[in-house]
Amino acid sequence: MKYIVGMYVVMAIMVCVNLISGYLLKGDYWAIASWLLIALFFFGTLFFINARYVLSKKKVES
């Protein structure tokens, strides 16, 4: 369950970075925000991979 919560937190941070870049910074730092979004996407992908592994392992053990 903690991996799914982690994925949700990463997704929420991605939305916040996007909104901050677009509205507060008026798009001046869009390249930095894009790199942050890409890094967060890969971090969220790691959470997804871990969640699939843990959940599939629990099904096999049951």
C-alpha positions in Angstrom: 0.0 0.0 0.0 2.9 2.4 0.7 4.0 2.1 -2.9 0.6 3.2 -4.2 0.6 6.2 -1.7 4.1 7.0 -2.9 2.9 7.0 -6.5 0.0 9.4 -5.6 2.4 11.7 -3.8 4.7 11.8 -6.8 1.8 12.6 -9.1 0.6 15.4 -6.8 4.1 16.9 -6.8 4.2 16.7 -10.6 1.0 18.7 -10.8 2.3 21.2 -8.3 5.5 21.7 -10.2 3.5 22.2 -13.4 1.2 24.8 -11.8 4.0 26.7 -10.1 5.9 26.8 -13.4 2.9 27.9 -15.4 1.2 30.4 -13.1 3.6 31.7 -10.5 6.8 31.7 -12.6 4.9 32.6 -15.8 6.7 29.9 -17.8 10.1 31.6 -17.4 11.7 28.4 -16.0 9.9 25.8 -18.1 13.1 23.9 -19.0 13.9 23.4 -15.3 10.3 22.4 -14.6 10.4 19.9 -17.5 13.5 18.2 -16.1 11.9 18.0 -12.7 8.8 16.5 -14.2 10.8 13.9 -16.1 12.7 13.0 -12.9 9.5 12.7 -11.0 8.0 10.6 -13.7 10.9 8.1 -13.5 10.6 8.2 -9.7 6.9 7.4 -10.0 7.8 4.6 -12.4 10.0 3.0 -9.8 7.1 3.1 -7.3 4.9 1.4 -9.9 7.5 -1.3 -10.6 7.9 -2.0 -6.9 4.1 -2.0 -6.3 3.6 -4.6 -9.1 6.4 -6.8 -7.8 5.1 -6.7 -4.2 1.5 -7.2 -5.2 2.3 -10.1 -7.5 4.4 -11.7 -4.8 1.6 -11.5 -2.3 -0.8 -13.2 -4.8 1.6 -16.1 -5.3 2.1 -16.6 -1.5 -1.7 -16.6 -0.9 
